[in-house]
């Protein structure tokens, strides 16, 4: 069960905690976004600079 499923289950069992669950999902999404940026953009950018040919 992933975090989104856990949050949905928690919401269904405790609907009064919707704001808490929402904040957990927002935080998780932000972490995933940052990991994506580091993995796909920053790493590729540094590799391009490193492998650039000098004429």
Gaussian input, Z-matrix of N, CA and C with variables (Angstrom, degrees):
# hf/3-21g

backbone

0 1
 N
 C     1     B1
 C     2     B2     1     A1
 N     3     B3     2     A2     1     D1
 C     4     B4     3     A3     2     D2
 C     5     B5     4     A4     3     D3
 N     6     B6     5     A5     4     D4
 C     7     B7     6     A6     5     D5
 C     8     B8     7     A7     6     D6
 N     9     B9     8     A8     7     D7
 C    10    B10     9     A9     8     D8
 C    11    B11    10    A10     9     D9
 N    12    B12    11    A11    10    D10
 C    13    B13    12    A12    11    D11
 C    14    B14    13    A13    12    D12
 N    15    B15    14    A14    13    D13
 C    16    B16    15    A15    14    D14
 C    17    B17    16    A16    15    D15
 N    18    B18    17    A17    16    D16
 C    19    B19    18    A18    17    D17
 C    20    B20    19    A19    18    D18
 N    21    B21    20    A20    19    D19
 C    22    B22    21    A21    20    D20
 C    23    B23    22    A22    21    D21
 N    24    B24    23    A23    22    D22
 C    25    B25    24    A24    23    D23
 C    26    B26    25    A25    24    D24
 N    27    B27    26    A26    25    D25
 C    28    B28    27    A27    26    D26
 C    29    B29    28    A28    27    D27
 N    30    B30    29    A29    28    D28
 C    31    B31    30    A30    29    D29
 C    32    B32    31    A31    30    D30
 N    33    B33    32    A32    31    D31
 C    34    B34    33    A33    32    D32
 C    35    B35    34    A34    33    D33
 N    36    B36    35    A35    34    D34
 C    37    B37    36    A36    35    D35
 C    38    B38    37    A37    36    D36
 N    39    B39    38    A38    37    D37
 C    40    B40    39    A39    38    D38
 C    41    B41    40    A40    39    D39
 N    42    B42    41    A41    40    D40
 C    43    B43    42    A42    41    D41
 C    44    B44    43    A43    42    D42
 N    45    B45    44    A44    43    D43
 C    46    B46    45    A45    44    D44
 C    47    B47    46    A46    45    D45
 N    48    B48    47    A47    46    D46
 C    49    B49    48    A48    47    D47
 C    50    B50    49    A49    48    D48
 N    51    B51    50    A50    49    D49
 C    52    B52    51    A51    50    D50
 C    53    B53    52    A52    51    D51
 N    54    B54    53    A53    52    D52
 C    55    B55    54    A54    53    D53
 C    56    B56    55    A55    54    D54
 N    57    B57    56    A56    55    D55
 C    58    B58    57    A57    56    D56
 C    59    B59    58    A58    57    D57
 N    60    B60    59    A59    58    D58
 C    61    B61    60    A60    59    D59
 C    62    B62    61    A61    60    D60
 N    63    B63    62    A62    61    D61
 C    64    B64    63    A63    62    D62
 C    65    B65    64    A64    63    D63
 N    66    B66    65    A65    64    D64
 C    67    B67    66    A66    65    D65
 C    68    B68    67    A67    66    D66
 N    69    B69    68    A68    67    D67
 C    70    B70    69    A69    68    D68
 C    71    B71    70    A70    69    D69
 N    72    B72    71    A71    70    D70
 C    73    B73    72    A72    71    D71
 C    74    B74    73    A73    72    D72
 N    75    B75    74    A74    73    D73
 C    76    B76    75    A75    74    D74
 C    77    B77    76    A76    75    D75
 N    78    B78    77    A77    76    D76
 C    79    B79    78    A78    77    D77
 C    80    B80    79    A79    78    D78
 N    81    B81    80    A80    79    D79
 C    82    B82    81    A81    80    D80
 C    83    B83    82    A82    81    D81
 N    84    B84    83    A83    82    D82
 C    85    B85    84    A84    83    D83
 C    86    B86    85    A85    84    D84
 N    87    B87    86    A86    85    D85
 C    88    B88    87    A87    86    D86
 C    89    B89    88    A88    87    D87
 N    90    B90    89    A89    88    D88
 C    91    B91    90    A90    89    D89
 C    92    B92    91    A91    90    D90
 N    93    B93    92    A92    91    D91
 C    94    B94    93    A93    92    D92
 C    95    B95    94    A94    93    D93
 N    96    B96    95    A95    94    D94
 C    97    B97    96    A96    95    D95
 C    98    B98    97    A97    96    D96
 N    99    B99    98    A98    97    D97
 C   100   B100    99    A99    98    D98
 C   101   B101   100   A100    99    D99
 N   102   B102   101   A101   100   D100
 C   103   B103   102   A102   101   D101
 C   104   B104   103   A103   102   D102
 N   105   B105   104   A104   103   D103
 C   106   B106   105   A105   104   D104
 C   107   B107   106   A106   105   D105
 N   108   B108   107   A107   106   D106
 C   109   B109   108   A108   107   D107
 C   110   B110   109   A109   108   D108
 N   111   B111   110   A110   109   D109
 C   112   B112   111   A111   110   D110
 C   113   B113   112   A112   111   D111
 N   114   B114   113   A113   112   D112
 C   115   B115   114   A114   113   D113
 C   116   B116   115   A115   114   D114
 N   117   B117   116   A116   115   D115
 C   118   B118   117   A117   116   D116
 C   119   B119   118   A118   117   D117
 N   120   B120   119   A119   118   D118
 C   121   B121   120   A120   119   D119
 C   122   B122   121   A121   120   D120
 N   123   B123   122   A122   121   D121
 C   124   B124   123   A123   122   D122
 C   125   B125   124   A124   123   D123
 N   126   B126   125   A125   124   D124
 C   127   B127   126   A126   125   D125
 C   128   B128   127   A127   126   D126
 N   129   B129   128   A128   127   D127
 C   130   B130   129   A129   128   D128
 C   131   B131   130   A130   129   D129
 N   132   B132   131   A131   130   D130
 C   133   B133   132   A132   131   D131
 C   134   B134   133   A133   132   D132
 N   135   B135   134   A134   133   D133
 C   136   B136   135   A135   134   D134
 C   137   B137   136   A136   135   D135
 N   138   B138   137   A137   136   D136
 C   139   B139   138   A138   137   D137
 C   140   B140   139   A139   138   D138
 N   141   B141   140   A140   139   D139
 C   142   B142   141   A141   140   D140
 C   143   B143   142   A142   141   D141
 N   144   B144   143   A143   142   D142
 C   145   B145   144   A144   143   D143
 C   146   B146   145   A145   144   D144
 N   147   B147   146   A146   145   D145
 C   148   B148   147   A147   146   D146
 C   149   B149   148   A148   147   D147
 N   150   B150   149   A149   148   D148
 C   151   B151   150   A150   149   D149
 C   152   B152   151   A151   150   D150
 N   153   B153   152   A152   151   D151
 C   154   B154   153   A153   152   D152
 C   155   B155   154   A154   153   D153
 N   156   B156   155   A155   154   D154
 C   157   B157   156   A156   155   D155
 C   158   B158   157   A157   156   D156
 N   159   B159   158   A158   157   D157
 C   160   B160   159   A159   158   D158
 C   161   B161   160   A160   159   D159
 N   162   B162   161   A161   160   D160
 C   163   B163   162   A162   161   D161
 C   164   B164   163   A163   162   D162

   B1=1.4496
   B2=1.5329
   B3=1.3219
   B4=1.4635
   B5=1.5266
   B6=1.3273
   B7=1.4584
   B8=1.5199
   B9=1.3288
   B10=1.4604
   B11=1.5311
   B12=1.3017
   B13=1.4635
   B14=1.5254
   B15=1.3106
   B16=1.4588
   B17=1.5261
   B18=1.3258
   B19=1.4599
   B20=1.5232
   B21=1.3154
   B22=1.4652
   B23=1.5183
   B24=1.3108
   B25=1.4541
   B26=1.5221
   B27=1.3305
   B28=1.4675
   B29=1.5302
   B30=1.3331
   B31=1.4670
   B32=1.5220
   B33=1.3236
   B34=1.4614
   B35=1.5267
   B36=1.3170
   B37=1.4664
   B38=1.5202
   B39=1.3518
   B40=1.4723
   B41=1.5262
   B42=1.3174
   B43=1.4723
   B44=1.5307
   B45=1.3179
   B46=1.4636
   B47=1.5313
   B48=1.3128
   B49=1.4615
   B50=1.5320
   B51=1.3062
   B52=1.4615
   B53=1.5320
   B54=1.3055
   B55=1.4677
   B56=1.5227
   B57=1.3189
   B58=1.4627
   B59=1.5284
   B60=1.3105
   B61=1.4638
   B62=1.5280
   B63=1.3124
   B64=1.4535
   B65=1.5292
   B66=1.3196
   B67=1.4621
   B68=1.5278
   B69=1.3155
   B70=1.4681
   B71=1.5262
   B72=1.3126
   B73=1.4596
   B74=1.5268
   B75=1.3201
   B76=1.4648
   B77=1.5218
   B78=1.3139
   B79=1.4575
   B80=1.5237
   B81=1.3134
   B82=1.4611
   B83=1.5335
   B84=1.3037
   B85=1.4681
   B86=1.5250
   B87=1.3293
   B88=1.4582
   B89=1.5285
   B90=1.3125
   B91=1.4670
   B92=1.5216
   B93=1.3230
   B94=1.4608
   B95=1.5202
   B96=1.3183
   B97=1.4625
   B98=1.5286
   B99=1.3206
   B100=1.4609
   B101=1.5219
   B102=1.3161
   B103=1.4624
   B104=1.5252
   B105=1.3227
   B106=1.4545
   B107=1.5281
   B108=1.3231
   B109=1.4656
   B110=1.5233
   B111=1.3101
   B112=1.4670
   B113=1.5188
   B114=1.3035
   B115=1.4591
   B116=1.5276
   B117=1.3059
   B118=1.4571
   B119=1.5219
   B120=1.2931
   B121=1.4624
   B122=1.5244
   B123=1.3027
   B124=1.4581
   B125=1.5200
   B126=1.3124
   B127=1.4664
   B128=1.5275
   B129=1.3230
   B130=1.4706
   B131=1.5228
   B132=1.2941
   B133=1.4571
   B134=1.5228
   B135=1.2957
   B136=1.4613
   B137=1.5278
   B138=1.3092
   B139=1.4599
   B140=1.5242
   B141=1.3141
   B142=1.4610
   B143=1.5213
   B144=1.2878
   B145=1.4731
   B146=1.5310
   B147=1.2940
   B148=1.4505
   B149=1.5300
   B150=1.3236
   B151=1.4621
   B152=1.5250
   B153=1.3043
   B154=1.4640
   B155=1.5362
   B156=1.3118
   B157=1.4634
   B158=1.5178
   B159=1.3078
   B160=1.4594
   B161=1.5230
   B162=1.3267
   B163=1.4718
   B164=1.5191
   A1=107.88
   A2=116.67
   A3=119.77
   A4=110.78
   A5=115.32
   A6=120.63
   A7=111.77
   A8=118.12
   A9=120.64
   A10=110.85
   A11=116.58
   A12=120.29
   A13=110.84
   A14=116.63
   A15=120.25
   A16=110.79
   A17=116.36
   A18=120.31
   A19=111.22
   A20=116.79
   A21=119.92
   A22=110.50
   A23=117.21
   A24=120.99
   A25=110.67
   A26=116.02
   A27=119.30
   A28=110.42
   A29=116.26
   A30=119.23
   A31=111.36
   A32=116.82
   A33=119.95
   A34=111.86
   A35=116.65
   A36=119.36
   A37=112.44
   A38=117.24
   A39=121.67
   A40=109.26
   A41=118.77
   A42=120.78
   A43=113.88
   A44=118.10
   A45=120.13
   A46=112.16
   A47=118.19
   A48=122.27
   A49=112.24
   A50=117.68
   A51=121.70
   A52=112.17
   A53=118.11
   A54=119.73
   A55=111.26
   A56=117.58
   A57=121.44
   A58=110.96
   A59=115.92
   A60=121.21
   A61=110.38
   A62=116.90
   A63=121.55
   A64=111.18
   A65=116.39
   A66=120.18
   A67=111.41
   A68=117.34
   A69=120.51
   A70=109.98
   A71=117.70
   A72=121.21
   A73=111.59
   A74=117.67
   A75=120.79
   A76=110.66
   A77=116.41
   A78=120.33
   A79=110.94
   A80=116.71
   A81=120.73
   A82=110.88
   A83=117.48
   A84=120.95
   A85=111.43
   A86=117.32
   A87=120.75
   A88=110.33
   A89=117.06
   A90=120.69
   A91=110.24
   A92=117.68
   A93=120.82
   A94=111.59
   A95=116.84
   A96=121.17
   A97=110.80
   A98=117.05
   A99=120.49
   A100=111.05
   A101=117.44
   A102=120.86
   A103=110.12
   A104=117.07
   A105=121.33
   A106=110.68
   A107=115.94
   A108=120.39
   A109=109.90
   A110=116.80
   A111=119.76
   A112=110.25
   A113=116.65
   A114=120.43
   A115=112.23
   A116=118.28
   A117=121.40
   A118=115.59
   A119=117.64
   A120=118.68
   A121=111.13
   A122=117.88
   A123=119.91
   A124=112.07
   A125=117.70
   A126=120.95
   A127=110.34
   A128=117.05
   A129=120.11
   A130=111.79
   A131=117.17
   A132=120.91
   A133=110.75
   A134=117.71
   A135=120.31
   A136=110.82
   A137=118.03
   A138=120.40
   A139=110.60
   A140=117.28
   A141=120.55
   A142=110.50
   A143=117.36
   A144=121.27
   A145=109.87
   A146=116.93
   A147=120.78
   A148=111.52
   A149=116.82
   A150=120.71
   A151=113.48
   A152=117.50
   A153=120.80
   A154=110.14
   A155=115.45
   A156=120.98
   A157=110.98
   A158=115.08
   A159=120.44
   A160=107.78
   A161=117.39
   A162=121.32
   A163=110.77
   D1=125.90
   D2=179.99
   D3=-87.38
   D4=177.59
   D5=-175.45
   D6=-62.06
   D7=-39.55
   D8=-179.60
   D9=-64.26
   D10=-40.02
   D11=177.76
   D12=-67.08
   D13=-39.26
   D14=178.44
   D15=-64.19
   D16=-42.02
   D17=179.07
   D18=-65.14
   D19=-40.88
   D20=178.06
   D21=-63.65
   D22=-44.46
   D23=178.47
   D24=-61.41
   D25=-42.26
   D26=179.04
   D27=-63.64
   D28=-41.77
   D29=178.38
   D30=-62.43
   D31=-42.10
   D32=-178.94
   D33=-66.26
   D34=-32.57
   D35=179.63
   D36=-87.09
   D37=-24.56
   D38=-179.60
   D39=-138.20
   D40=75.25
   D41=-174.51
   D42=-61.87
   D43=-20.55
   D44=-179.93
   D45=-73.51
   D46=-8.45
   D47=-179.54
   D48=-101.40
   D49=25.19
   D50=-177.28
   D51=-58.16
   D52=-43.11
   D53=-178.34
   D54=-64.94
   D55=-37.51
   D56=177.69
   D57=-63.73
   D58=-46.65
   D59=-179.94
   D60=-64.05
   D61=-39.94
   D62=178.94
   D63=-61.66
   D64=-41.70
   D65=179.18
   D66=-65.97
   D67=-37.10
   D68=176.87
   D69=-63.30
   D70=-44.44
   D71=179.27
   D72=-64.86
   D73=-39.99
   D74=177.38
   D75=-61.90
   D76=-44.31
   D77=179.31
   D78=-63.88
   D79=-43.68
   D80=178.77
   D81=-61.83
   D82=-43.15
   D83=178.78
   D84=-63.60
   D85=-38.84
   D86=178.87
   D87=-65.16
   D88=-41.57
   D89=177.98
   D90=-63.28
   D91=-44.63
   D92=178.23
   D93=-61.82
   D94=-40.07
   D95=178.95
   D96=-63.70
   D97=-43.54
   D98=179.57
   D99=-64.99
   D100=-40.05
   D101=177.57
   D102=-62.62
   D103=-40.26
   D104=178.81
   D105=-62.44
   D106=-45.87
   D107=-179.44
   D108=-61.16
   D109=-46.53
   D110=-178.95
   D111=-63.70
   D112=-45.65
   D113=-175.28
   D114=-69.65
   D115=-43.38
   D116=-170.25
   D117=-99.80
   D118=-28.76
   D119=-174.49
   D120=-104.40
   D121=-54.04
   D122=-176.73
   D123=-66.68
   D124=-42.15
   D125=-179.37
   D126=-65.83
   D127=-46.09
   D128=179.40
   D129=-64.26
   D130=-37.16
   D131=179.06
   D132=-64.79
   D133=-43.82
   D134=-179.56
   D135=-68.60
   D136=-33.40
   D137=178.19
   D138=-68.63
   D139=-37.41
   D140=177.69
   D141=-63.48
   D142=-41.87
   D143=179.41
   D144=-67.69
   D145=-36.28
   D146=-176.90
   D147=-70.87
   D148=-38.17
   D149=-174.48
   D150=-93.44
   D151=5.86
   D152=-178.57
   D153=-65.71
   D154=132.19
   D155=-179.96
   D156=-76.45
   D157=142.71
   D158=176.06
   D159=-106.17
   D160=126.39
   D161=-178.83
   D162=-95.74

